[in-house]
């Protein structure tokens, strides 16, 4: 891994919310607004993209923790901007502070940790676990 990571690095993505992002996709008696699981997923995506821009082929990252606060609802159809920032680098473990904004206000904050891995070794572990599960 020759990734060059430092505190303060940032990355930003913007998405347009649609009916497919509704909280009702998870349970019918929820509001028809941008769902928390999608917010978390896009926060993870922004952080993973930042890492991917810096690492060589054969390396990936996996999420190991996220502490997310969904602060305000977002009507479907609005754009959401996610801004992630590296706040700590500990070898292959990176910590991010993430903020999310719809077109009117801040809608979420999170602390997220990711670990950089060798993709082939990870896939070997998954294959071994799958085999063990199938033979159990």
N, C-alpha and C positions, 0 to 999 in steps of 0.2 A: 504494500500500500504506500504509494508515494503522494497521497493526498496532502495538500498544504492547507491546514485549517488553523484559524486563529479567531480569538474572541472578536466580536464585532462584525464578522461576515454576515451578510443578509441576502435574502432571496424573497421574491414576491410573486404571487400568482393572483389572477382575478378569474372568477367564474361567474356565470349567469345562472341563478337558481331557476329550476323548472319544477313541474309537477313531480318529476322523478325524485326530487330532493325532499319531498314532504315527509313530515313526522308520521303521517298516516300510513306510510309504507311499512312501518314497524308495528302499529296498533291502530285500529280504526277510530278509537275514541281519543285521539290526540289532535291538537290543532293542525290545520293545514298550512304550516309554515316550514321554513328551512329547519331540518332536523339536526339535533345535536350530534348523532353519529356521523352525518355527512360533514358537519363542521370539523369534527375531530379527524376524519379521514383526509380532508383537504389540508388541514394543518400538518398532518403526517406527510402528505405528498409534497408540500412546499419544502419541508425539511429534508426529505429524501432527495428531492431534485437538487438542492444545494450541495449535498454530499456527492451525488452522481456527477456533478460538473467538475469535481476535483479528483476523483479516483480513477484508477486504471481499469481496463477490462478485466473481468474475473473477480472483481470485488463488488459487494453490495452492502446495503445497510438494513438493519432490522430495528424496529421500535422496541424499546424495553420498558418504557413507562410514559404515561401522560397524565397530567393533572390539569383538567379542563374546566373552565367556568364559562357557561353560556349565559351572557349578560342581558341579551335583549332579543326579541323575536325579529325575524326578517320575513316580510311577505314574499311569496314566490314570484319570480320575475325580476327581482332586484339583483344587482351585481354584488358580489362579496369579494373583498380584497383580503388576502392573507399575507402577513409579513412575518417572516421567521428570522431570528437572529441568534447566532452562536454566542453563548454566554460562558461556556466552559469547554476546554479540550483536555481530556485525560487519556492520552494514548489514542485508542480506537473508539473511545466513548465520547460522544458529543452531547452537550446539553443546549437546548434551544429555549428561548422565550418567544412566544408567538402571540400576535395580536390579529384580530379579525374585525373588519369593518364592512357594514353594508353602505348603501349610498347616503345614509343619514347619520349613522352613529357607530361607535364601537360595539360589537356584538359578542366578542369572546376574547379570552386570554387563556394561555396554557403554558405550562412548562413541560418539555418533552425531551426524552433521552433516546438516543439511537446509538447502536453499536455497529461498527464496520466489520464485515465478515468476508471470508473467502467463500465465494459462491459454491464452488465444487464441494468443499468440506461440509457446508450446510446441507446441500442436497443429498450427500451421502448419509448424514444423520437422519434426514427425513425419510429416505428410502429404507434405512434400517428399522426405523420406528414403524413405518408402514408394513414392512415384512413381519415384524414381531406381532403387530396388531392382527394381521390376516391369519397368522398361525396360532393365535391365542385361543 
